[in-house]
Amino acid sequence: MKSLNRRTWIQSSAALSCGFWLGSTAKATAPSPNEKLNLAFIGVGGRGGANLGGLSDQNLVAFCDVDGTRAKAAFEKYPTVPKHTDYRRMLDQLDSKIDGVVISTPDHTHFHPAIQAIEMGKHVYLEKPMAHNLWETRTLTDMARQQGVATQLGVQRHTLPNVHRTVELIQSGAIGEISEVYCWINGSRGMPGEPKDQPTIPADLDYPLWTGPAASRPYHPSITPYGWRFWWDYGTGETGNWGCHILDIPFWALDLKYPTRVSASGPPVDPKMTPKSMKTEFLFPAKGRRKPVTLHWDHLANGPEILKQENLPNKGYNTLFVGDKGMLLTGFSKLKLYPEADYSEFTAPNQTVPRSPGFYKEWVTACQGGQAATCHFDYSGPLAETVMLGNLAYRSQENFDWDGEKLLTSSTKANAFIKTKYASGW
């Protein structure tokens, strides 16, 4: 199949955007709860392979992947499933034959297949962080709601029992009123360095299609299949990589949506590559009986400074809730209440968060007309936008007020960033 060059890609995407603004009349249809879904997969290597495994009990109608090496295991395991390299042609050909689409591509190519599938009235399972920028994320969220499709963002840790227990403890008032939350990812990944050599593009990689709407850059194995996440043209750094997973905990526990103030700091901004460290802060307004909350997100080698100040462990944890009665230190698999002496005889609240039937099963059930999946776009969209806001404040080097309803900052520079540099292919 002939590759499409970048101009053709952008023209196609621009036409698709016009379809959105003109309004599509396609509506999702719900298969019977006893029927299997007919699914098409865009990206079946790496994370896509895991998603394929989680949905392998459904009808696998088609695979699309631009990298034959990454997709090899899936192709060999399911040799009879038709294979494609261009998702647009695949979706056009299969319009009447599929119920849903599973998208597991790099960040810069999340939006384009997702918006096409949603406009077609197809249910969508999409990997985090939903899209590559704020406008794309908001557009997908709004369009999915208008089209009535079932969605699920790949925040798989949302179903972990320890996360459920954390939500129950916070919402039961175990540590009182929450004033601050610290979330972090340990490590120093980023700033990979500019490749000096220019290897030959592998024969089984359609590199122009992999590049898609992003700026054209010579192929290099340090960029694809994995290092792309540390280049602004393709990824969103460690904040985009881990932010949705970890910030999901306070977003759920405290019913957060849009922050009103955003700030960030870190090393000097590189126009091409994501940083090795970054600190961000979000102010969320009061809501219902909850008071305003300051949420910190840090990408640091050894976690935030408060861990040392309070003599708290880091290993295995990623979130610290600070309340007026105590603190809750938690992660994906364990939690602890502080001061320990105050909670030595503490009785945990009854279970209030229902056990999930499984993250993929949630989406399948929603596609069949059942209850919405727990990470549907109306919940996970604002979560993903907050992740993008941290990057925006860092890259624009300006702190700003944020109007979530209008998708507008108080910073002229940041607003220009949203409309130009930070809009992949638009």
C-alpha positions as CSV (number, residue, x, y, z in Angstrom):
1,M,0.0,0.0,0.0
2,K,1.4,3.4,-1.0
3,S,2.3,5.7,1.9
4,L,0.6,9.1,2.3
5,N,2.9,12.0,2.6
6,R,2.6,14.6,5.4
7,R,0.7,17.1,3.2
8,T,-1.9,14.5,2.3
9,W,-2.2,13.5,6.0
10,I,-2.8,17.1,7.1
11,Q,-5.3,17.7,4.2
12,S,-7.2,14.6,5.3
13,S,-7.2,15.7,8.9
14,A,-8.3,19.2,8.0
15,A,-11.2,17.8,6.0
16,L,-12.0,15.6,9.0
17,S,-12.0,18.7,11.3
18,C,-14.5,20.4,9.0
19,G,-16.7,17.4,9.3
20,F,-16.6,17.9,13.1
21,W,-17.5,21.5,13.0
22,L,-20.3,21.0,10.5
23,G,-21.7,18.3,12.7
24,S,-22.0,14.6,12.1
25,T,-25.3,12.7,12.3
26,A,-23.8,9.3,12.9
27,K,-24.8,7.7,16.2
28,A,-23.5,4.7,18.0
29,T,-25.5,1.5,18.0
30,A,-25.3,-0.9,21.0
31,P,-24.9,-4.6,20.3
32,S,-26.9,-6.9,22.4
33,P,-25.3,-7.7,25.8
34,N,-25.1,-11.3,24.5
35,E,-23.2,-10.4,21.4
36,K,-19.5,-9.9,21.0
37,L,-18.2,-6.6,19.7
38,N,-16.6,-6.4,16.3
39,L,-13.4,-4.5,17.0
40,A,-10.7,-2.9,14.9
41,F,-7.3,-2.3,16.5
42,I,-5.0,0.6,15.6
43,G,-1.6,-0.3,17.0
44,V,-1.1,-3.9,18.1
45,G,2.5,-3.9,19.3
46,G,3.7,-2.8,22.8
47,R,0.8,-1.3,24.7
48,G,-1.4,-2.3,21.8
49,G,-0.5,-5.9,22.4
50,A,-1.7,-5.6,26.0
51,N,-4.9,-4.0,25.0
52,L,-5.4,-6.7,22.3
53,G,-4.9,-9.4,25.0
54,G,-7.5,-7.7,27.2
55,L,-10.1,-7.7,24.5
56,S,-9.2,-11.0,22.7
57,D,-12.5,-12.5,23.7
58,Q,-14.3,-10.2,21.3
59,N,-14.5,-10.5,17.5
60,L,-11.2,-9.3,16.1
61,V,-12.1,-7.7,12.7
62,A,-8.9,-5.9,11.6
63,F,-5.5,-4.9,12.7
64,C,-3.6,-1.7,11.7
65,D,0.0,-1.1,12.4
66,V,2.8,0.8,10.6
67,D,5.6,-1.2,12.3
68,G,5.7,-4.8,11.2
69,T,8.3,-5.8,13.7
70,R,6.4,-4.4,16.7
71,A,3.2,-6.0,15.4
72,K,4.8,-9.3,14.5
73,A,3.6,-11.2,17.7
74,A,0.0,-10.1,17.1
75,F,0.1,-10.8,13.4
76,E,1.4,-14.3,14.0
77,K,-1.0,-15.1,16.9
78,Y,-4.0,-14.1,14.8
79,P,-2.9,-14.9,11.2
80,T,-6.5,-14.7,9.7
81,V,-7.3,-11.2,10.9
82,P,-6.9,-8.7,8.0
83,K,-3.9,-6.4,8.3
84,H,-3.6,-2.7,7.3
85,T,-1.1,0.1,7.6
86,D,-3.3,3.1,7.0
87,Y,-6.1,3.5,9.7
88,R,-8.1,5.9,7.5
89,R,-8.5,3.4,4.7
90,M,-9.2,0.6,7.2
91,L,-12.0,2.5,8.8
92,D,-13.5,3.5,5.5
93,Q,-13.5,-0.1,4.4
94,L,-15.0,-1.4,7.6
95,D,-17.5,1.2,8.5
96,S,-20.5,-1.1,8.6
97,K,-18.6,-4.0,10.0
98,I,-17.2,-2.7,13.3
99,D,-18.7,-1.6,16.6
100,G,-15.6,-0.1,18.2
101,V,-12.0,0.9,17.7
102,V,-9.0,0.4,20.1
103,I,-6.3,2.9,19.6
104,S,-2.8,2.3,21.0
105,T,-0.5,4.6,19.0
106,P,2.0,7.3,20.2
107,D,0.5,10.5,21.6
108,H,0.8,12.5,18.4
109,T,-1.5,10.1,16.6
110,H,-4.2,9.6,19.2
111,F,-6.5,12.3,18.1
112,H,-6.8,11.7,14.3
113,P,-8.0,8.1,14.3
114,A,-10.1,8.7,17.5
115,I,-12.0,11.6,16.0
116,Q,-12.6,9.7,12.7
117,A,-13.9,6.7,14.6
118,I,-16.1,8.8,16.9
119,E,-17.6,10.7,13.9
120,M,-18.4,7.4,12.4
121,G,-20.4,6.5,15.5
122,K,-17.9,3.9,16.7
123,H,-17.1,3.2,20.4
124,V,-13.5,4.1,21.3
125,Y,-10.9,2.7,23.7
126,L,-8.0,5.1,23.7
127,E,-4.6,5.0,25.4
128,K,-3.7,7.8,27.8
129,P,-3.0,10.7,27.8
130,M,-6.0,10.9,25.3
131,A,-4.3,13.3,22.9
132,H,-1.3,15.5,22.3
133,N,-2.6,18.8,23.4
134,L,-5.5,20.6,25.1
135,W,-7.6,21.4,22.0
136,E,-7.4,17.8,20.8
137,T,-8.4,16.4,24.2
138,R,-11.4,18.8,24.6
139,T,-12.5,18.1,21.1
140,L,-12.5,14.3,21.6
141,T,-14.3,14.7,24.9
142,D,-17.1,16.9,23.5
143,M,-17.5,14.9,20.3
144,A,-17.8,11.6,22.1
145,R,-20.6,13.0,24.2
146,Q,-22.4,14.4,21.2
147,Q,-22.1,11.2,19.3
148,G,-23.2,9.1,22.3
149,V,-20.4,6.6,21.9
150,A,-18.9,4.5,24.8
151,T,-15.4,5.5,25.7
152,Q,-12.6,4.4,28.0
153,L,-9.2,6.0,28.5
154,G,-6.4,3.6,29.2
155,V,-6.0,4.4,32.9
156,Q,-6.0,0.7,33.8
157,R,-4.9,1.2,37.4
158,H,-8.3,2.8,38.2
159,T,-9.5,-0.7,39.0
160,L,-6.8,-1.6,41.5
161,P,-8.2,-2.5,45.0
162,N,-5.7,-0.2,46.7
163,V,-6.9,2.8,44.7
164,H,-10.4,2.0,45.7
165,R,-9.5,1.8,49.3
166,T,-7.7,5.2,49.0
167,V,-10.9,6.8,47.5
168,E,-13.0,5.3,50.3
169,L,-10.7,6.6,53.1
170,I,-10.5,10.1,51.7
171,Q,-14.2,10.4,51.0
172,S,-15.1,9.0,54.4
173,G,-13.1,11.8,56.1
174,A,-10.4,9.6,57.5
175,I,-7.8,12.4,57.5
176,G,-10.3,15.3,57.6
177,E,-10.4,18.2,55.2
178,I,-7.9,17.9,52.4
179,S,-5.9,21.1,51.7
180,E,-3.0,19.7,49.6
181,V,-2.1,16.7,47.5
182,Y,1.4,15.7,46.3
183,C,1.7,13.4,43.4
184,W,5.0,12.4,41.7
185,I,6.9,10.1,39.4
186,N,10.4,9.2,40.4
187,G,13.2,9.2,37.8
188,S,15.0,11.5,35.4
189,R,13.9,10.3,31.9
190,G,13.9,13.0,29.3
191,M,16.2,15.1,27.1
192,P,17.5,12.1,25.1
193,G,19.9,14.1,22.9
194,E,19.9,14.7,19.2
195,P,20.8,11.7,17.1
196,K,24.0,12.1,15.2
197,D,23.6,9.3,12.7
198,Q,20.9,8.6,10.2
199,P,20.2,4.9,9.9
200,T,18.2,3.4,7.1
201,I,14.5,3.1,7.7
202,P,13.6,-0.6,8.4
203,A,11.8,-2.2,5.5
204,D,8.7,-3.1,7.6
205,L,8.2,0.4,9.1
206,D,6.1,2.9,7.2
207,Y,7.8,5.9,8.7
208,P,5.8,8.6,6.9
209,L,2.6,7.1,8.4
210,W,4.3,6.8,11.8
211,T,5.3,10.5,11.7
212,G,1.7,11.4,10.6
213,P,0.8,15.0,11.4
214,A,4.0,15.8,13.3
215,A,7.0,17.7,12.0
216,S,9.1,15.7,9.6
217,R,12.4,14.4,11.2
218,P,14.8,11.7,9.9
219,Y,14.1,8.2,11.2
220,H,16.1,7.1,14.2
221,P,15.6,4.0,16.4
222,S,16.0,6.2,19.5
223,I,12.7,7.9,18.6
224,T,10.6,5.0,17.4
225,P,9.4,2.6,18.7
226,Y,9.7,4.0,22.2
227,G,11.8,7.2,22.7
228,W,9.2,9.3,20.9
229,R,7.6,10.1,24.3
230,F,10.5,12.4,25.1
231,W,10.2,14.6,22.0
232,W,7.6,17.3,22.1
233,D,6.6,16.7,18.4
234,Y,5.4,13.1,19.3
235,G,5.0,12.7,23.1
236,T,4.2,14.5,26.3
237,G,7.2,13.5,28.5
238,E,6.9,11.7,31.8
239,T,4.0,14.0,32.8
240,G,2.0,12.6,29.9
241,N,3.3,9.1,30.4
242,W,2.4,8.8,34.1
243,G,0.3,11.8,34.9
244,C,-3.1,10.3,34.1
245,H,-2.4,7.1,36.0
246,I,-1.3,8.9,39.2
247,L,-3.4,12.0,39.2
248,D,-6.4,9.7,38.7
249,I,-6.2,9.0,42.4
250,P,-6.9,12.5,43.7
251,F,-9.2,13.3,40.8
252,W,-11.4,10.5,41.8
253,A,-11.1,10.8,45.5
254,L,-11.7,14.6,45.6
255,D,-14.0,14.9,42.5
256,L,-11.7,17.3,40.7
257,K,-12.3,18.8,37.3
258,Y,-10.7,22.0,36.0
259,P,-8.0,23.9,38.0
260,T,-8.2,27.7,38.1
261,R,-4.5,28.4,38.5
262,V,-1.5,26.6,37.0
263,S,2.2,27.1,37.6
264,A,5.4,25.1,36.7
265,S,9.1,25.2,37.1
266,G,12.0,23.1,35.9
267,P,15.3,23.2,33.9
268,P,15.6,25.5,30.9
269,V,13.0,24.6,28.2
270,D,14.3,22.7,25.2
271,P,12.2,23.4,22.1
272,K,12.5,19.8,20.9
273,M,12.8,17.5,24.0
274,T,10.9,17.0,27.2
275,P,12.7,17.7,30.5
276,K,14.4,15.3,33.0
277,S,12.5,17.0,35.8
278,M,9.6,19.3,36.4
279,K,7.4,20.7,39.2
280,T,3.8,21.8,38.6
281,E,1.1,23.1,40.9
282,F,-2.7,23.3,40.2
283,L,-5.2,25.1,42.3
284,F,-8.7,23.6,42.3
285,P,-11.7,25.6,43.5
286,A,-14.0,24.5,46.3
287,K,-16.8,22.1,45.2
288,G,-19.8,21.2,47.3
289,R,-18.5,20.6,50.8
290,R,-14.9,20.3,49.7
291,K,-12.6,23.3,50.2
292,P,-10.1,24.5,47.6
293,V,-7.2,22.0,47.0
294,T,-3.7,22.6,45.8
295,L,-2.4,19.6,43.8
296,H,1.3,19.3,43.2
297,W,2.7,17.1,40.4
298,D,6.4,16.4,40.4
299,H,8.7,14.6,38.0
300,L,11.8,14.3,40.2
301,A,14.6,11.8,40.8
302,N,13.7,11.2,44.5
303,G,10.1,12.5,44.9
304,P,8.9,15.8,46.4
305,E,10.7,17.5,49.3
306,I,7.8,17.0,51.7
307,L,8.7,13.3,51.9
308,K,12.0,14.2,53.6
309,Q,10.4,16.9,55.7
310,E,7.9,14.4,57.1
311,N,10.3,11.5,57.2
312,L,8.0,9.5,54.8
313,P,9.0,6.6,52.6
314,N,9.1,7.0,48.8
315,K,9.4,3.5,47.4
316,G,6.1,2.1,46.2
317,Y,4.2,5.3,46.8
318,N,3.2,8.1,44.4
319,T,0.6,10.3,46.2
320,L,0.3,12.0,49.6
321,F,-3.0,13.5,50.8
322,V,-2.6,16.2,53.5
323,G,-5.7,16.7,55.7
324,D,-6.4,18.6,58.9
325,K,-6.4,15.4,60.9
326,G,-3.6,13.5,59.3
327,M,-2.0,12.3,56.1
328,L,-2.6,9.4,53.7
329,L,0.4,8.1,51.8
330,T,-0.6,5.8,48.9
331,G,0.4,4.2,45.7
332,F,-1.0,1.6,43.4
333,S,-0.6,-1.3,45.8
334,K,-0.2,0.0,49.3
335,L,-1.2,2.9,51.6
336,K,-0.4,4.1,55.1
337,L,-2.0,6.7,57.5
338,Y,0.0,9.2,59.5
339,P,0.8,10.0,62.3
340,E,1.0,6.3,62.9
341,A,0.2,6.6,66.6
342,D,-3.0,8.4,65.9
343,Y,-4.2,5.6,63.6
344,S,-3.0,2.6,65.5
345,E,-6.6,1.6,66.3
346,F,-8.2,3.0,63.2
347,T,-11.1,1.1,61.7
348,A,-11.3,1.4,58.0
349,P,-14.7,2.5,56.5
350,N,-16.9,0.0,54.8
351,Q,-16.4,-0.6,51.1
352,T,-18.3,1.9,49.0
353,V,-16.5,1.6,45.6
354,P,-17.9,-1.4,43.8
355,R,-15.4,-3.9,42.5
356,S,-14.8,-3.5,38.8
357,P,-15.6,-6.5,36.5
358,G,-12.3,-5.6,34.7
359,F,-11.2,-2.5,32.9
360,Y,-11.8,-3.9,29.5
361,K,-15.0,-5.5,30.5
362,E,-16.3,-2.1,31.7
363,W,-15.9,-0.7,28.2
364,V,-17.4,-3.8,26.5
365,T,-20.5,-3.5,28.8
366,A,-20.8,0.2,28.0
367,C,-20.6,-0.5,24.3
368,Q,-23.4,-3.0,24.7
369,G,-25.6,-0.3,26.2
370,G,-24.8,-0.9,29.9
371,Q,-23.3,1.5,32.5
372,A,-20.6,3.9,31.3
373,A,-17.0,2.7,31.9
374,T,-15.3,4.3,34.9
375,C,-12.7,6.3,32.8
376,H,-15.2,7.5,30.1
377,F,-14.1,10.7,28.4
378,D,-16.3,13.1,30.5
379,Y,-14.3,12.0,33.5
380,S,-10.9,11.3,32.0
381,G,-10.9,14.3,29.6
382,P,-10.4,16.9,32.4
383,L,-7.9,14.6,34.0
384,A,-5.9,14.5,30.7
385,E,-6.3,18.2,30.2
386,T,-4.7,18.9,33.6
387,V,-1.7,16.8,32.6
388,M,-1.4,18.9,29.4
389,L,-1.8,22.2,31.4
390,G,1.3,21.3,33.5
391,N,3.3,20.9,30.3
392,L,1.9,24.1,28.9
393,A,2.9,26.1,31.9
394,Y,6.4,24.6,31.8
395,R,6.9,25.1,28.0
396,S,5.4,28.7,27.9
397,Q,7.4,29.6,31.1
398,E,4.4,31.4,32.4
399,N,2.1,30.7,35.3
400,F,-1.5,31.5,34.5
401,D,-5.2,31.5,35.5
402,W,-7.2,28.9,33.7
403,D,-10.8,29.0,32.5
404,G,-11.6,25.4,31.9
405,E,-15.0,26.1,30.4
406,K,-13.6,28.4,27.7
407,L,-10.2,26.6,27.2
408,L,-8.5,29.9,27.8
409,T,-5.6,31.1,29.9
410,S,-4.7,34.5,31.3
411,S,-1.4,34.3,29.5
412,T,-1.2,35.6,25.9
413,K,1.9,33.5,25.4
414,A,0.3,30.3,26.7
415,N,-2.8,30.9,24.5
416,A,-0.6,31.4,21.5
417,F,1.2,28.1,22.4
418,I,-2.1,26.3,22.4
419,K,-3.1,27.6,19.0
420,T,0.3,27.2,17.2
421,K,3.3,25.3,18.6
422,Y,1.4,22.9,20.7
423,A,-1.2,21.9,18.1
424,S,0.2,18.9,16.2
425,G,-0.6,19.2,12.5
426,W,-3.2,22.0,12.8
